Amino acid sequence: MKGISFVTNEKNEKIAVQIDLKAIEKHHEAIEDLLDGIIAESRKDEEKIPLSKVISKLKKSGKL
């Protein structure tokens, strides 16, 4: 895909992705979806907080 480059190590193994945001502008929704998935996967083992507790904390802090 134009605008996507892979960074490789000395063994020519792909270790990172470099994204030219201007070149892939028309695909921004797909990229956002990909990043959302990566973030969700990285947080899967974090403690879960019930929505009611989050809402309560936001109300107490005056943010809601």
N, CA, C, O and CB atoms as a CASP TS submission, in Angstrom:
PFRMAT TS
TARGET T0000
AUTHOR 0000-0000-0000
METHOD Language model
MODEL 1
PARENT N/A
ATOM      1  N   MET     1       0.841  -1.169   0.000  1.00  0.00           N
ATOM      2  CA  MET     1       0.000   0.000   0.000  1.00  0.00           C
ATOM      3  C   MET     1       0.888   1.235   0.000  1.00  0.00           C
ATOM      4  O   MET     1       1.847   1.310   0.767  1.00  0.00           O
ATOM      5  CB  MET     1      -0.958  -0.003   1.210  1.00  0.00           C
ATOM      6  N   LYS     2       0.584   2.175  -0.831  1.00  0.00           N
ATOM      7  CA  LYS     2       1.361   3.403  -0.913  1.00  0.00           C
ATOM      8  C   LYS     2       1.229   4.160   0.407  1.00  0.00           C
ATOM      9  O   LYS     2       0.125   4.322   0.926  1.00  0.00           O
ATOM     10  CB  LYS     2       0.893   4.281  -2.109  1.00  0.00           C
ATOM     11  N   GLY     3       2.344   4.618   0.943  1.00  0.00           N
ATOM     12  CA  GLY     3       2.342   5.350   2.195  1.00  0.00           C
ATOM     13  C   GLY     3       2.641   4.496   3.410  1.00  0.00           C
ATOM     14  O   GLY     3       2.720   5.011   4.525  1.00  0.00           O
ATOM     15  N   ILE     4       2.810   3.185   3.209  1.00  0.00           N
ATOM     16  CA  ILE     4       3.134   2.271   4.296  1.00  0.00           C
ATOM     17  C   ILE     4       4.517   1.690   4.045  1.00  0.00           C
ATOM     18  O   ILE     4       4.782   1.147   2.973  1.00  0.00           O
ATOM     19  CB  ILE     4       2.069   1.142   4.423  1.00  0.00           C
ATOM     20  N   SER     5       5.395   1.805   5.031  1.00  0.00           N
ATOM     21  CA  SER     5       6.747   1.257   4.917  1.00  0.00           C
ATOM     22  C   SER     5       7.037   0.402   6.136  1.00  0.00           C
ATOM     23  O   SER     5       6.635   0.736   7.251  1.00  0.00           O
ATOM     24  CB  SER     5       7.805   2.389   4.775  1.00  0.00           C
ATOM     25  N   PHE     6       7.728  -0.687   5.923  1.00  0.00           N
ATOM     26  CA  PHE     6       8.129  -1.553   7.019  1.00  0.00           C
ATOM     27  C   PHE     6       9.579  -1.266   7.376  1.00  0.00           C
ATOM     28  O   PHE     6      10.429  -1.108   6.500  1.00  0.00           O
ATOM     29  CB  PHE     6       7.936  -3.043   6.651  1.00  0.00           C
ATOM     30  N   VAL     7       9.847  -1.201   8.664  1.00  0.00           N
ATOM     31  CA  VAL     7      11.208  -1.030   9.162  1.00  0.00           C
ATOM     32  C   VAL     7      11.690  -2.429   9.537  1.00  0.00           C
ATOM     33  O   VAL     7      10.996  -3.179  10.224  1.00  0.00           O
ATOM     34  CB  VAL     7      11.277  -0.019  10.399  1.00  0.00           C
ATOM     35  N   THR     8      12.896  -2.765   9.073  1.00  0.00           N
ATOM     36  CA  THR     8      13.439  -4.103   9.345  1.00  0.00           C
ATOM     37  C   THR     8      14.715  -4.010  10.169  1.00  0.00           C
ATOM     38  O   THR     8      15.388  -2.980  10.196  1.00  0.00           O
ATOM     39  CB  THR     8      13.715  -4.854   8.030  1.00  0.00           C
ATOM     40  N   ASN     9      15.028  -5.109  10.837  1.00  0.00           N
ATOM     41  CA  ASN     9      16.268  -5.167  11.598  1.00  0.00           C
ATOM     42  C   ASN     9      17.385  -5.718  10.714  1.00  0.00           C
ATOM     43  O   ASN     9      17.212  -5.890   9.507  1.00  0.00           O
ATOM     44  CB  ASN     9      16.094  -6.035  12.868  1.00  0.00           C
ATOM     45  N   GLU    10      18.532  -5.991  11.334  1.00  0.00           N
ATOM     46  CA  GLU    10      19.679  -6.477  10.562  1.00  0.00           C
ATOM     47  C   GLU    10      19.464  -7.861   9.949  1.00  0.00           C
ATOM     48  O   GLU    10      20.185  -8.253   9.032  1.00  0.00           O
ATOM     49  CB  GLU    10      20.896  -6.512  11.441  1.00  0.00           C
ATOM     50  N   LYS    11      18.466  -8.604  10.457  1.00  0.00           N
ATOM     51  CA  LYS    11      18.130  -9.912   9.889  1.00  0.00           C
ATOM     52  C   LYS    11      17.019  -9.805   8.850  1.00  0.00           C
ATOM     53  O   LYS    11      16.490 -10.815   8.385  1.00  0.00           O
ATOM     54  CB  LYS    11      17.712 -10.878  10.996  1.00  0.00           C
ATOM     55  N   ASN    12      16.669  -8.567   8.490  1.00  0.00           N
ATOM     56  CA  ASN    12      15.614  -8.268   7.521  1.00  0.00           C
ATOM     57  C   ASN    12      14.219  -8.709   8.008  1.00  0.00           C
ATOM     58  O   ASN    12      13.334  -9.000   7.204  1.00  0.00           O
ATOM     59  CB  ASN    12      15.933  -8.946   6.193  1.00  0.00           C
ATOM     60  N   GLU    13      14.044  -8.751   9.339  1.00  0.00           N
ATOM     61  CA  GLU    13      12.754  -9.075   9.933  1.00  0.00           C
ATOM     62  C   GLU    13      11.987  -7.775  10.165  1.00  0.00           C
ATOM     63  O   GLU    13      12.550  -6.793  10.649  1.00  0.00           O
ATOM     64  CB  GLU    13      12.930  -9.870  11.268  1.00  0.00           C
ATOM     65  N   LYS    14      10.721  -7.774   9.821  1.00  0.00           N
ATOM     66  CA  LYS    14       9.896  -6.584  10.019  1.00  0.00           C
ATOM     67  C   LYS    14       9.714  -6.353  11.513  1.00  0.00           C
ATOM     68  O   LYS    14       9.284  -7.245  12.244  1.00  0.00           O
ATOM     69  CB  LYS    14       8.517  -6.730   9.308  1.00  0.00           C
ATOM     70  N   ILE    15      10.052  -5.129  11.963  1.00  0.00           N
ATOM     71  CA  ILE    15       9.951  -4.825  13.387  1.00  0.00           C
ATOM     72  C   ILE    15       9.053  -3.618  13.667  1.00  0.00           C
ATOM     73  O   ILE    15       8.662  -3.392  14.812  1.00  0.00           O
ATOM     74  CB  ILE    15      11.333  -4.576  13.957  1.00  0.00           C
ATOM     75  N   ALA    16       8.725  -2.847  12.639  1.00  0.00           N
ATOM     76  CA  ALA    16       7.894  -1.659  12.833  1.00  0.00           C
ATOM     77  C   ALA    16       7.248  -1.271  11.505  1.00  0.00           C
ATOM     78  O   ALA    16       7.645  -1.720  10.430  1.00  0.00           O
ATOM     79  CB  ALA    16       8.735  -0.477  13.401  1.00  0.00           C
ATOM     80  N   VAL    17       6.238  -0.419  11.631  1.00  0.00           N
ATOM     81  CA  VAL    17       5.553   0.097  10.450  1.00  0.00           C
ATOM     82  C   VAL    17       5.607   1.610  10.511  1.00  0.00           C
ATOM     83  O   VAL    17       5.359   2.217  11.552  1.00  0.00           O
ATOM     84  CB  VAL    17       4.075  -0.414  10.367  1.00  0.00           C
ATOM     85  N   GLN    18       5.934   2.204   9.384  1.00  0.00           N
ATOM     86  CA  GLN    18       5.954   3.657   9.274  1.00  0.00           C
ATOM     87  C   GLN    18       4.821   4.054   8.329  1.00  0.00           C
ATOM     88  O   GLN    18       4.720   3.531   7.219  1.00  0.00           O
ATOM     89  CB  GLN    18       7.353   4.184   8.758  1.00  0.00           C
ATOM     90  N   ILE    19       3.971   4.980   8.774  1.00  0.00           N
ATOM     91  CA  ILE    19       2.798   5.366   7.998  1.00  0.00           C
ATOM     92  C   ILE    19       2.897   6.830   7.615  1.00  0.00           C
ATOM     93  O   ILE    19       3.035   7.696   8.479  1.00  0.00           O
ATOM     94  CB  ILE    19       1.502   5.101   8.788  1.00  0.00           C
ATOM     95  N   ASP    20       2.829   7.106   6.329  1.00  0.00           N
ATOM     96  CA  ASP    20       2.773   8.478   5.825  1.00  0.00           C
ATOM     97  C   ASP    20       1.306   8.886   5.846  1.00  0.00           C
ATOM     98  O   ASP    20       0.537   8.494   4.968  1.00  0.00           O
ATOM     99  CB  ASP    20       3.397   8.606   4.368  1.00  0.00           C
ATOM    100  N   LEU    21       0.922   9.666   6.838  1.00  0.00           N
ATOM    101  CA  LEU    21      -0.489   9.986   7.051  1.00  0.00           C
ATOM    102  C   LEU    21      -1.115  10.743   5.877  1.00  0.00           C
ATOM    103  O   LEU    21      -2.295  10.554   5.584  1.00  0.00           O
ATOM    104  CB  LEU    21      -0.641  10.800   8.313  1.00  0.00           C
ATOM    105  N   LYS    22      -0.350  11.585   5.213  1.00  0.00           N
ATOM    106  CA  LYS    22      -0.902  12.304   4.057  1.00  0.00           C
ATOM    107  C   LYS    22      -1.177  11.356   2.896  1.00  0.00           C
ATOM    108  O   LYS    22      -2.172  11.516   2.189  1.00  0.00           O
ATOM    109  CB  LYS    22       0.059  13.413   3.608  1.00  0.00           C
ATOM    110  N   ALA    23      -0.315  10.382   2.696  1.00  0.00           N
ATOM    111  CA  ALA    23      -0.458   9.453   1.580  1.00  0.00           C
ATOM    112  C   ALA    23      -1.653   8.521   1.754  1.00  0.00           C
ATOM    113  O   ALA    23      -2.225   8.054   0.769  1.00  0.00           O
ATOM    114  CB  ALA    23       0.807   8.638   1.420  1.00  0.00           C
ATOM    115  N   ILE    24      -2.030   8.248   2.998  1.00  0.00           N
ATOM    116  CA  ILE    24      -3.135   7.319   3.235  1.00  0.00           C
ATOM    117  C   ILE    24      -4.389   8.024   3.749  1.00  0.00           C
ATOM    118  O   ILE    24      -5.284   7.388   4.305  1.00  0.00           O
ATOM    119  CB  ILE    24      -2.709   6.252   4.224  1.00  0.00           C
ATOM    120  N   GLU    25      -4.445   9.315   3.563  1.00  0.00           N
ATOM    121  CA  GLU    25      -5.545  10.125   4.080  1.00  0.00           C
ATOM    122  C   GLU    25      -6.922   9.557   3.729  1.00  0.00           C
ATOM    123  O   GLU    25      -7.832   9.590   4.557  1.00  0.00           O
ATOM    124  CB  GLU    25      -5.431  11.533   3.549  1.00  0.00           C
ATOM    125  N   LYS    26      -7.080   9.038   2.515  1.00  0.00           N
ATOM    126  CA  LYS    26      -8.386   8.522   2.099  1.00  0.00           C
ATOM    127  C   LYS    26      -8.746   7.221   2.820  1.00  0.00           C
ATOM    128  O   LYS    26      -9.889   6.771   2.747  1.00  0.00           O
ATOM    129  CB  LYS    26      -8.402   8.297   0.591  1.00  0.00           C
ATOM    130  N   HIS    27      -7.776   6.611   3.518  1.00  0.00           N
ATOM    131  CA  HIS    27      -8.022   5.373   4.251  1.00  0.00           C
ATOM    132  C   HIS    27      -8.016   5.607   5.766  1.00  0.00           C
ATOM    133  O   HIS    27      -7.819   4.667   6.537  1.00  0.00           O
ATOM    134  CB  HIS    27      -6.973   4.324   3.877  1.00  0.00           C
ATOM    135  N   HIS    28      -8.230   6.856   6.195  1.00  0.00           N
ATOM    136  CA  HIS    28      -8.078   7.183   7.611  1.00  0.00           C
ATOM    137  C   HIS    28      -9.004   6.377   8.518  1.00  0.00           C
ATOM    138  O   HIS    28      -8.618   6.044   9.639  1.00  0.00           O
ATOM    139  CB  HIS    28      -8.328   8.649   7.821  1.00  0.00           C
ATOM    140  N   GLU    29     -10.199   6.058   8.069  1.00  0.00           N
ATOM    141  CA  GLU    29     -11.121   5.289   8.912  1.00  0.00           C
ATOM    142  C   GLU    29     -10.598   3.867   9.141  1.00  0.00           C
ATOM    143  O   GLU    29     -10.697   3.338  10.248  1.00  0.00           O
ATOM    144  CB  GLU    29     -12.523   5.241   8.270  1.00  0.00           C
ATOM    145  N   ALA    30     -10.050   3.259   8.107  1.00  0.00           N
ATOM    146  CA  ALA    30      -9.499   1.913   8.243  1.00  0.00           C
ATOM    147  C   ALA    30      -8.297   1.916   9.184  1.00  0.00           C
ATOM    148  O   ALA    30      -8.130   0.994   9.983  1.00  0.00           O
ATOM    149  CB  ALA    30      -9.098   1.353   6.867  1.00  0.00           C
ATOM    150  N   ILE    31      -7.464   2.943   9.092  1.00  0.00           N
ATOM    151  CA  ILE    31      -6.297   3.052   9.961  1.00  0.00           C
ATOM    152  C   ILE    31      -6.747   3.263  11.409  1.00  0.00           C
ATOM    153  O   ILE    31      -6.184   2.666  12.326  1.00  0.00           O
ATOM    154  CB  ILE    31      -5.376   4.212   9.498  1.00  0.00           C
ATOM    155  N   GLU    32      -7.761   4.111  11.618  1.00  0.00           N
ATOM    156  CA  GLU    32      -8.283   4.322  12.967  1.00  0.00           C
ATOM    157  C   GLU    32      -8.824   3.021  13.549  1.00  0.00           C
ATOM    158  O   GLU    32      -8.593   2.725  14.721  1.00  0.00           O
ATOM    159  CB  GLU    32      -9.383   5.393  12.957  1.00  0.00           C
ATOM    160  N   ASP    33      -9.538   2.245  12.743  1.00  0.00           N
ATOM    161  CA  ASP    33     -10.064   0.959  13.196  1.00  0.00           C
ATOM    162  C   ASP    33      -8.930   0.010  13.589  1.00  0.00           C
ATOM    163  O   ASP    33      -9.009  -0.683  14.604  1.00  0.00           O
ATOM    164  CB  ASP    33     -10.932   0.322  12.100  1.00  0.00           C
ATOM    165  N   LEU    34      -7.884  -0.011  12.779  1.00  0.00           N
ATOM    166  CA  LEU    34      -6.724  -0.857  13.073  1.00  0.00           C
ATOM    167  C   LEU    34      -6.080  -0.447  14.396  1.00  0.00           C
ATOM    168  O   LEU    34      -5.780  -1.297  15.234  1.00  0.00           O
ATOM    169  CB  LEU    34      -5.691  -0.774  11.931  1.00  0.00           C
ATOM    170  N   LEU    35      -5.872   0.845  14.577  1.00  0.00           N
ATOM    171  CA  LEU    35      -5.258   1.330  15.808  1.00  0.00           C
ATOM    172  C   LEU    35      -6.150   1.065  17.019  1.00  0.00           C
ATOM    173  O   LEU    35      -5.650   0.716  18.088  1.00  0.00           O
ATOM    174  CB  LEU    35      -4.960   2.823  15.696  1.00  0.00           C
ATOM    175  N   ASP    36      -7.465   1.226  16.862  1.00  0.00           N
ATOM    176  CA  ASP    36      -8.392   0.912  17.958  1.00  0.00           C
ATOM    177  C   ASP    36      -8.261  -0.551  18.365  1.00  0.00           C
ATOM    178  O   ASP    36      -8.268  -0.872  19.553  1.00  0.00           O
ATOM    179  CB  ASP    36      -9.850   1.221  17.546  1.00  0.00           C
ATOM    180  N   GLY    37      -8.144  -1.428  17.389  1.00  0.00           N
ATOM    181  CA  GLY    37      -7.981  -2.853  17.675  1.00  0.00           C
ATOM    182  C   GLY    37      -6.688  -3.147  18.405  1.00  0.00           C
ATOM    183  O   GLY    37      -6.663  -3.958  19.330  1.00  0.00           O
ATOM    184  N   ILE    38      -5.619  -2.496  17.995  1.00  0.00           N
ATOM    185  CA  ILE    38      -4.319  -2.681  18.641  1.00  0.00           C
ATOM    186  C   ILE    38      -4.374  -2.198  20.089  1.00  0.00           C
ATOM    187  O   ILE    38      -3.866  -2.862  20.992  1.00  0.00           O
ATOM    188  CB  ILE    38      -3.213  -1.930  17.866  1.00  0.00           C
ATOM    189  N   ILE    39      -4.989  -1.047  20.301  1.00  0.00           N
ATOM    190  CA  ILE    39      -5.105  -0.504  21.656  1.00  0.00           C
ATOM    191  C   ILE    39      -5.954  -1.421  22.530  1.00  0.00           C
ATOM    192  O   ILE    39      -5.586  -1.712  23.668  1.00  0.00           O
ATOM    193  CB  ILE    39      -5.712   0.912  21.624  1.00  0.00           C
ATOM    194  N   ALA    40      -7.082  -1.874  22.003  1.00  0.00           N
ATOM    195  CA  ALA    40      -7.957  -2.769  22.760  1.00  0.00           C
ATOM    196  C   ALA    40      -7.218  -4.052  23.141  1.00  0.00           C
ATOM    197  O   ALA    40      -7.323  -4.517  24.276  1.00  0.00           O
ATOM    198  CB  ALA    40      -9.220  -3.104  21.945  1.00  0.00           C
ATOM    199  N   GLU    41      -6.483  -4.614  22.206  1.00  0.00           N
ATOM    200  CA  GLU    41      -5.730  -5.843  22.470  1.00  0.00           C
ATOM    201  C   GLU    41      -4.672  -5.610  23.552  1.00  0.00           C
ATOM    202  O   GLU    41      -4.460  -6.470  24.407  1.00  0.00           O
ATOM    203  CB  GLU    41      -5.064  -6.355  21.174  1.00  0.00           C
ATOM    204  N   SER    42      -4.017  -4.468  23.517  1.00  0.00           N
ATOM    205  CA  SER    42      -2.964  -4.190  24.490  1.00  0.00           C
ATOM    206  C   SER    42      -3.523  -3.971  25.896  1.00  0.00           C
ATOM    207  O   SER    42      -2.795  -4.100  26.880  1.00  0.00           O
ATOM    208  CB  SER    42      -2.167  -2.971  24.058  1.00  0.00           C
ATOM    209  N   ARG    43      -4.824  -3.637  25.994  1.00  0.00           N
ATOM    210  CA  ARG    43      -5.428  -3.353  27.298  1.00  0.00           C
ATOM    211  C   ARG    43      -6.308  -4.486  27.810  1.00  0.00           C
ATOM    212  O   ARG    43      -6.990  -4.317  28.820  1.00  0.00           O
ATOM    213  CB  ARG    43      -6.242  -2.090  27.217  1.00  0.00           C
ATOM    214  N   LYS    44      -6.310  -5.631  27.145  1.00  0.00           N
ATOM    215  CA  LYS    44      -7.237  -6.708  27.483  1.00  0.00           C
ATOM    216  C   LYS    44      -7.058  -7.256  28.893  1.00  0.00           C
ATOM    217  O   LYS    44      -8.008  -7.790  29.465  1.00  0.00           O
ATOM    218  CB  LYS    44      -7.082  -7.821  26.505  1.00  0.00           C
ATOM    219  N   ASP    45      -5.871  -7.136  29.461  1.00  0.00           N
ATOM    220  CA  ASP    45      -5.625  -7.681  30.791  1.00  0.00           C
ATOM    221  C   ASP    45      -5.748  -6.639  31.904  1.00  0.00           C
ATOM    222  O   ASP    45      -5.500  -6.941  33.071  1.00  0.00           O
ATOM    223  CB  ASP    45      -4.259  -8.299  30.835  1.00  0.00           C
ATOM    224  N   GLU    46      -6.132  -5.416  31.541  1.00  0.00           N
ATOM    225  CA  GLU    46      -6.296  -4.378  32.556  1.00  0.00           C
ATOM    226  C   GLU    46      -7.560  -4.630  33.373  1.00  0.00           C
ATOM    227  O   GLU    46      -8.489  -5.305  32.931  1.00  0.00           O
ATOM    228  CB  GLU    46      -6.349  -2.984  31.902  1.00  0.00           C
ATOM    229  N   GLU    47      -7.562  -4.066  34.574  1.00  0.00           N
ATOM    230  CA  GLU    47      -8.729  -4.198  35.446  1.00  0.00           C
ATOM    231  C   GLU    47      -9.960  -3.573  34.778  1.00  0.00           C
ATOM    232  O   GLU    47      -9.889  -2.486  34.204  1.00  0.00           O
ATOM    233  CB  GLU    47      -8.460  -3.531  36.823  1.00  0.00           C
ATOM    234  N   LYS    48     -11.067  -4.273  34.867  1.00  0.00           N
ATOM    235  CA  LYS    48     -12.323  -3.781  34.308  1.00  0.00           C
ATOM    236  C   LYS    48     -13.037  -2.942  35.368  1.00  0.00           C
ATOM    237  O   LYS    48     -13.068  -3.316  36.541  1.00  0.00           O
ATOM    238  CB  LYS    48     -13.229  -4.964  33.828  1.00  0.00           C
ATOM    239  N   ILE    49     -13.611  -1.804  34.957  1.00  0.00           N
ATOM    240  CA  ILE    49     -14.354  -0.930  35.857  1.00  0.00           C
ATOM    241  C   ILE    49     -15.781  -0.823  35.338  1.00  0.00           C
ATOM    242  O   ILE    49     -15.988  -0.477  34.175  1.00  0.00           O
ATOM    243  CB  ILE    49     -13.685   0.481  35.970  1.00  0.00           C
ATOM    244  N   PRO    50     -16.768  -1.115  36.183  1.00  0.00           N
ATOM    245  CA  PRO    50     -18.158  -1.016  35.743  1.00  0.00           C
ATOM    246  C   PRO    50     -18.512   0.414  35.313  1.00  0.00           C
ATOM    247  O   PRO    50     -18.045   1.383  35.912  1.00  0.00           O
ATOM    248  CB  PRO    50     -19.097  -1.475  36.862  1.00  0.00           C
ATOM    249  N   LEU    51     -19.331   0.533  34.282  1.00  0.00           N
ATOM    250  CA  LEU    51     -19.727   1.844  33.766  1.00  0.00           C
ATOM    251  C   LEU    51     -20.354   2.699  34.858  1.00  0.00           C
ATOM    252  O   LEU    51     -20.104   3.903  34.918  1.00  0.00           O
ATOM    253  CB  LEU    51     -20.706   1.685  32.601  1.00  0.00           C
ATOM    254  N   SER    52     -21.158   2.099  35.717  1.00  0.00           N
ATOM    255  CA  SER    52     -21.811   2.869  36.785  1.00  0.00           C
ATOM    256  C   SER    52     -20.781   3.528  37.707  1.00  0.00           C
ATOM    257  O   SER    52     -20.992   4.645  38.179  1.00  0.00           O
ATOM    258  CB  SER    52     -22.742   1.957  37.607  1.00  0.00           C
ATOM    259  N   LYS    53     -19.684   2.845  37.957  1.00  0.00           N
ATOM    260  CA  LYS    53     -18.617   3.397  38.800  1.00  0.00           C
ATOM    261  C   LYS    53     -17.912   4.561  38.098  1.00  0.00           C
ATOM    262  O   LYS    53     -17.585   5.566  38.730  1.00  0.00           O
ATOM    263  CB  LYS    53     -17.595   2.299  39.162  1.00  0.00           C
ATOM    264  N   VAL    54     -17.684   4.423  36.806  1.00  0.00           N
ATOM    265  CA  VAL    54     -17.050   5.491  36.016  1.00  0.00           C
ATOM    266  C   VAL    54     -17.942   6.726  36.023  1.00  0.00           C
ATOM    267  O   VAL    54     -17.464   7.841  36.232  1.00  0.00           O
ATOM    268  CB  VAL    54     -16.781   5.022  34.552  1.00  0.00           C
ATOM    269  N   ILE    55     -19.236   6.525  35.795  1.00  0.00           N
ATOM    270  CA  ILE    55     -20.185   7.647  35.780  1.00  0.00           C
ATOM    271  C   ILE    55     -20.211   8.328  37.140  1.00  0.00           C
ATOM    272  O   ILE    55     -20.220   9.557  37.218  1.00  0.00           O
ATOM    273  CB  ILE    55     -21.605   7.163  35.397  1.00  0.00           C
ATOM    274  N   SER    56     -20.223   7.548  38.203  1.00  0.00           N
ATOM    275  CA  SER    56     -20.226   8.098  39.550  1.00  0.00           C
ATOM    276  C   SER    56     -18.992   8.959  39.801  1.00  0.00           C
ATOM    277  O   SER    56     -19.101  10.056  40.348  1.00  0.00           O
ATOM    278  CB  SER    56     -20.299   6.975  40.576  1.00  0.00           C
ATOM    279  N   LYS    57     -17.821   8.467  39.405  1.00  0.00           N
ATOM    280  CA  LYS    57     -16.580   9.229  39.588  1.00  0.00           C
ATOM    281  C   LYS    57     -16.596  10.527  38.775  1.00  0.00           C
ATOM    282  O   LYS    57     -16.153  11.571  39.254  1.00  0.00           O
ATOM    283  CB  LYS    57     -15.365   8.373  39.186  1.00  0.00           C
ATOM    284  N   LEU    58     -17.109  10.454  37.547  1.00  0.00           N
ATOM    285  CA  LEU    58     -17.188  11.654  36.704  1.00  0.00           C
ATOM    286  C   LEU    58     -18.116  12.688  37.309  1.00  0.00           C
ATOM    287  O   LEU    58     -17.824  13.883  37.265  1.00  0.00           O
ATOM    288  CB  LEU    58     -17.662  11.293  35.297  1.00  0.00           C
ATOM    289  N   LYS    59     -19.226  12.247  37.870  1.00  0.00           N
ATOM    290  CA  LYS    59     -20.171  13.172  38.510  1.00  0.00           C
ATOM    291  C   LYS    59     -19.545  13.817  39.740  1.00  0.00           C
ATOM    292  O   LYS    59     -19.707  15.018  39.959  1.00  0.00           O
ATOM    293  CB  LYS    59     -21.469  12.438  38.900  1.00  0.00           C
ATOM    294  N   LYS    60     -18.835  13.038  40.541  1.00  0.00           N
ATOM    295  CA  LYS    60     -18.190  13.559  41.743  1.00  0.00           C
ATOM    296  C   LYS    60     -17.111  14.592  41.399  1.00  0.00           C
ATOM    297  O   LYS    60     -16.912  15.562  42.130  1.00  0.00           O
ATOM    298  CB  LYS    60     -17.579  12.412  42.551  1.00  0.00           C
ATOM    299  N   SER    61     -16.429  14.372  40.293  1.00  0.00           N
ATOM    300  CA  SER    61     -15.355  15.294  39.915  1.00  0.00           C
ATOM    301  C   SER    61     -15.879  16.503  39.126  1.00  0.00           C
ATOM    302  O   SER    61     -15.118  17.408  38.784  1.00  0.00           O
ATOM    303  CB  SER    61     -14.305  14.555  39.088  1.00  0.00           C
ATOM    304  N   GLY    62     -17.196  16.504  38.842  1.00  0.00           N
ATOM    305  CA  GLY    62     -17.796  17.622  38.118  1.00  0.00           C
ATOM    306  C   GLY    62     -17.577  17.593  36.623  1.00  0.00           C
ATOM    307  O   GLY    62     -17.794  18.594  35.941  1.00  0.00           O
ATOM    308  N   LYS    63     -17.151  16.459  36.110  1.00  0.00           N
ATOM    309  CA  LYS    63     -16.906  16.337  34.671  1.00  0.00           C
ATOM    310  C   LYS    63     -18.127  15.830  33.921  1.00  0.00           C
ATOM    311  O   LYS    63     -18.123  15.731  32.694  1.00  0.00           O
ATOM    312  CB  LYS    63     -15.736  15.411  34.417  1.00  0.00           C
ATOM    313  N   LEU    64     -19.179  15.509  34.682  1.00  0.00           N
ATOM    314  CA  LEU    64     -20.398  15.011  34.048  1.00  0.00           C
ATOM    315  C   LEU    64     -21.607  15.602  34.732  1.00  0.00           C
ATOM    316  O   LEU    64     -22.739  15.308  34.348  1.00  0.00           O
ATOM    317  CB  LEU    64     -20.457  13.477  34.088  1.00  0.00           C
TER
END
